[in-house]
Every structure is written in structure tokens, then in C-alpha cells.
Amino acid sequence: MVFAIYEQGLRIHTPKEQLLVRPSIRQAQAISASRRLLDHKGDTGHSQDIGNDIWNSNYIDPIAREKEQGKESEQEQEKEIHQQKKAAKAYIDVEHSKRKRVPLLPVSLVMRSHVITLPATANLNEAWKLMHKEQIHYLILLDEAGELAGVLDDRELLKEAAGVGELSKQEGIDLANTQAILLVNAPLVTATDETDIRDIARVMLAQKVRAMPIIDAEGVLQGLVTRSDLMLGLANQTLELWT
């Protein structure tokens, strides 16, 4: 496990594959699975009712026969699909074996070790002053226990200042004294300092993340990597992300 999601005070280790799948696809798969379950349950109840009305053991139920034929057809389709998946996997394995071995590129090569933090209870005015003073675009917010709470993006602050942000649209809100934690997006995606840069780049793109905190195995903050850091690594020809 190289990625972890912080949500509601919990650190949840999350496989890379799960972060690369679009939420809408996962939701559609769940709905499809539920429908198949309901359809199967309905067919079972229907067949049971018919079975209770049949007293002649020699009688051949056309519905049951049709259902049996349907099962055989489904089994044949499942067998064919299984064979296709097995063939596809064999092809992929062969292609992977032909590829040149690419060395690990840990994110520690490009991450920023000096990270500016701020208590999550601080207000937006304090956050803006600190970002302006340090000339940074991202602030990591920490809760009362010193745990990661979120990443504040200066773009979100500028939206609020321009009156186009979500908070500024609310009536009677005092932006200057609003807690900074209300402006961060949840959940928070993190990675370890040994995570491959290419994996981080793909996850950042899929999750629309502009900055990702880097932690150690105990969850202690080690650094921060941004999209700009990845681009600078490419520009300086120190990285080959897409090999």
C-alpha cells in the first residue's frame, strides 16, 4: 500500500487501482450488480410459486425448461468470457515481459522537504498572510493532534476573494474569520516517500489533485509534491515519467 486517504480523522490505505477508477464507473457497476441481484431473486420466487401449483410429476414446465436453457446459455457465455480474459492476460504478460525494466523513481527525488503548515482552526485571513509571506501556493493544515487535515490551495482563496467561491456565495459569512479547513477538499490523498513518481502523477491526474502530502509509514509528514514539481523534474531532464 503506497497511498492513503485521510477522511473524517481516519487514515485509510487505498490501492492505486481504486484511485485510478472514476467514481461514476464504480457507481454504475454497483447499480448493475444490485439489479442483477434483484432480478435473480424475482426469478427464484416466481419459479417457486409455479412449482407449488404443479401436482403431476410427469408434467414438463415450459417456464422451467426455458429457464434451464437460459442457464446453459449463460454458462456458455461465462465460459467464453473467461477464456477471453485468460487469453488477454496471457497477451499482456508476454508484452510486459518484452518491455525494458524501468528503475524505481521515488517521489523523494522531487518532493519539497520544507513544508509550511498551519492549524486547521486558523482563519482564511491568517492563511492568506502566511502564504503571501512565504511565497507559496499550498498550505498543509493540521488538526489539534498534529495530524493531517487538508491542503489549502491559494486558488481557492482567490476565488473567495473575487466573490465566486462557494463560501462567498453564502449570506452573512465573514470570510476573513472563516476557518481555513472549510475551504479544503475532502478526502485528502497522500503517498509515502518511496512511492514511484509515475504512480503519483497518474493518481493526481485521476483524482484532480494539484498537491499531495508525502508521509512515512507512521503517517508523519515528510514533504509535499505538486504538479509544478513534476513538470520541473521533466524540464530538467531528471525524470522520464512515461517510460
ABEGO torsion letter per residue (X at the ends): XABBBBBGGBBBBBBAAAAABBAAAAAAAAAAAAAAAAAAAAAAAAAAAAAAABABAABBBAAAAAAAAAAAAAAAAAAAAAAAAAAAAAAAAAAAAABBBBBBBBAAAABBABBBBBBAABBAAAAAAAAAAAGBABBBBBBAAGBBAEBBBAAAAAAAAAGABAAAABBGBBAAABBAAAABBOBBBBBBAABBAAAAAAAAAAAGBABBBBBBAAGBBAEBBBAAAAAAAAAAGABBAAX
